[in-house]
Amino acid sequence: MSVLGWRVAVGSDDAGFEYKTRILSDLDEDSRVGLVVDLGVRANEHTAYPHVASAAGRLIQTNQADRALLICGTGLGMAIAANKLQRVRAVTAHDSYSVERSVLSNNAQVLCIGQRVIGLEVARRLVREWLGYQFDPDSPSAAKIAAIEDDLA
Ligand SMILES: O=C[C@H](O)[C@H](O)COP(=O)(O)O
């Protein structure tokens, strides 16, 4: 997190557009968030999820964003596509505990959610919770993340 707060990239395909729109306004009102980058899609735009996920992953790789939130029908394709990029750790999570561990255990920068899987209010709550977690680089989990990165080097 920068001194100004989280820099969050947000993207969806057309299957995630409704939730993206609602959650973008939540992020705008969240004092923990310093910058929001909307990667689309916009209304009546039909960019397929791999392209949106790649754009988000590149922002993470180049340290232009701390976190990315990606929403498609299931949250699955977005995670698969984002994880193709080195040093990007993306997860699909639809419950509170998994969202917590995605950050505290896995240091995942990218959370993927499925609009067709969970209700809007649950999605909004999970995003609120997600922003409250920060990976501890001194925790025992850090060596496991390093092992993932070493395998990719
Ligand atoms: O993981 C993929 C997403 O759920 C996407 O929104 C829908 O993909 P499909 O149109 O290929 O089913």
The ligand as a Gaussian input file, in Angstrom:
#p B3LYP/6-31G(d) Opt

LIG

0 1
 O      -14.192000     -17.690000     -16.606000
 C      -14.868000     -17.128000     -17.485000
 C      -15.947000     -16.244000     -17.132000
 O      -16.879000     -16.815000     -16.295000
 C      -16.607000     -15.528000     -18.298000
 O      -17.307000     -14.442000     -17.754000
 C      -17.581000     -16.336000     -19.118000
 O      -16.885000     -17.100000     -20.004000
 P      -17.643000     -17.929000     -21.157000
 O      -18.486000     -16.927000     -21.903000
 O      -16.538000     -18.503000     -21.976000
 O      -18.491000     -18.972000     -20.486000

